Amino acid sequence: MKLKAFSPLLNGYETKAALTTDHAASSYGRPVLVIDNGDALGPADCKLADYRIIEASADELAALDAAGYWMKIEAAAFLKTTGGRP
């Protein structure tokens, strides 16, 4: 999946990301979102940086929701995920 930070502090930073339990920041089987530089982000980190989903599969969106990551989805990502159906 791809994310974009809309916080003015991160200046539109775009990154690839993956939800995983294979990271030191993950505990008790709870997944964390790992971005391309290896940093792990929790749900609060994503809120603070105003990360938004710009590309993700339906499975990735479901996994994010189940893990407690509630981020905005940009329109283009939503249309790509749903095949153009609302």
C-alpha positions in Angstrom: 0.0 0.0 0.0 1.0 3.6 -0.3 0.4 6.4 2.2 0.8 10.2 2.0 1.3 12.5 5.0 -0.8 15.6 4.9 0.8 17.2 8.0 2.6 20.4 7.1 5.6 19.1 9.1 6.1 16.2 6.7 5.7 18.2 3.5 3.6 15.7 1.6 5.9 12.7 2.3 4.8 9.6 0.4 5.8 6.1 1.4 5.1 2.5 0.8 3.8 0.7 3.9 2.9 -2.8 5.2 1.1 -4.0 8.2 3.2 -6.6 10.0 3.8 -8.4 13.3 7.4 -9.1 12.2 8.8 -5.9 13.8 10.3 -5.1 17.2 7.5 -2.5 17.8 4.8 -5.2 17.5 3.8 -6.9 20.7 1.3 -9.6 21.7 0.6 -10.3 18.0 -0.7 -6.8 17.4 0.5 -5.5 14.0 2.2 -2.2 13.3 2.4 -0.3 10.1 6.0 -0.3 8.8 7.0 2.4 6.3 9.7 2.2 3.6 12.5 3.5 6.0 11.8 0.7 8.5 10.0 2.9 11.1 6.9 1.4 12.7 3.8 3.6 13.1 1.0 3.1 15.5 -2.5 4.4 14.9 -1.8 7.6 16.9 1.3 8.3 14.8 -0.8 8.0 11.6 -3.4 10.4 13.1 -0.7 12.9 14.1 1.0 13.0 10.7 -2.4 12.9 9.0 -1.4 9.9 6.9 -3.9 9.1 4.2 -4.2 6.0 2.0 -3.4 6.7 -1.6 -3.2 3.1 -2.8 -4.3 -0.1 -1.1 -6.1 -3.4 -1.9 -9.4 -4.3 -0.3 -7.6 -6.9 1.9 -5.1 -4.3 3.1 -8.0 -1.9 4.0 -9.7 -4.6 5.9 -6.5 -5.5 7.8 -5.9 -1.8 8.7 -9.5 -1.5 10.0 -9.1 -4.7 12.1 -5.8 -3.4 13.6 -7.3 0.0 14.6 -5.8 2.1 11.9 -8.5 4.5 10.8 -7.1 6.7 8.1 -8.8 8.7 5.4 -8.8 7.2 1.9 -8.1 9.5 -1.0 -10.7 9.3 -3.7 -8.4 7.8 -6.3 -7.4 5.0 -3.9 -11.1 4.3 -3.1 -12.1 4.1 -6.8 -9.1 1.8 -7.6 -9.9 -0.5 -4.6 -13.6 -0.7 -5.6 -13.1 -0.9 -9.3 -14.9 2.4 -9.8 -18.0 1.4 -7.9 -19.2 3.5 -4.9 
